[in-house]
Amino acid sequence: MKLGFIGAGNLASSIVRGVVASCKIAPQEILIFDINAQKLAELREELSVEIAESANEIAAKCENVVIAVKPKDIAALVDEIKNEAKANNPLVISTAAGTEISKLLGYFGFDAKIARIMPNINAAVGEAITAVCVSEAVSDDEKDFALDFCTCFGKSVYLEEKYFSAFTAIAGSAPAFAYMFADALATAGVKYGLPAKTAQDIAAQMMFGSAKMLLQSDKPVSELVRNVCSPGGTTIEGVCSLKETGFENSVITAIDKTVAKDRVMSSLK
């Protein structure tokens, strides 16, 4: 089998849907296992993927194995499948947050081929940004496969593992900050009489369009800000207010706190 999934929770299900929708791997070449039999049945009915009887079957049969279980469960899972993984030697793609490649190698007990990926919640709508790093045993072709695999549910970027805490903050946690910003904008809209749903839709489309502009423009962000601000106009008044009330410092402090927490959590696993 080309691709196997151990775990079929919300993130894994979103990724499987993206892979199937991309048509890069046929559903018949995707094998899935989860302890939740109902979840497996639903995915088979929806996507026509194949269902495995155990995690061991995934490790034994698949060329590429996605481990999508909670970080607290990964050590026990690897201990369960490591013999099959050693015999089959698949590319193991781990989604476990805060679990470094060195720890995964220690769990496997041999020089496994490991790609660590860090998607964000936007995989659910096919617009994730996913960081990828790999162990030394991974070939260039396998590294390319991991990067291409992640484009099935958004975009991917190769990063050295030392940058993963920063990535987690600005890509993994920051959607919550973006939602808070959108909620604040919508609340302000309601203050001035807009219906709540209308205000939310306006804020969401503004953020979507602004993100698209950022991605397509070759201008620095600071210049994009200036382009919206007419001298003596309304926008510059709001920008000055945000600076005066510490908007930028608040964002940077939130990232600092998130990075620090991620590093503490990683050291405890």
Secondary structure, DSSP 8 states (H G I E B T S, - for coil): --EEEE--SHHHHHHHHHHHHHTSS-GGGEEEE-S-HHHHHHHHHHH--EE-S-HHHHHHH-SEEEE-S-GGGHHHHHHHHHHHHHHH--EEEE--TT--HHHHHHHHTS--EEEEEE--GGGGGT-EEEEEEE-TT--HHHHHHHHHHHGGGEEEEE--GGGHHHHIIIIIIHHHHHHHHHHHHHHHHHHTT--HHHHHHHHHHHHHHHHHHHHH--S-HHHHHHHH--TTSHHHHHHHHHHHTTHHHHHHHHHHHHHHHHHHHHHH-
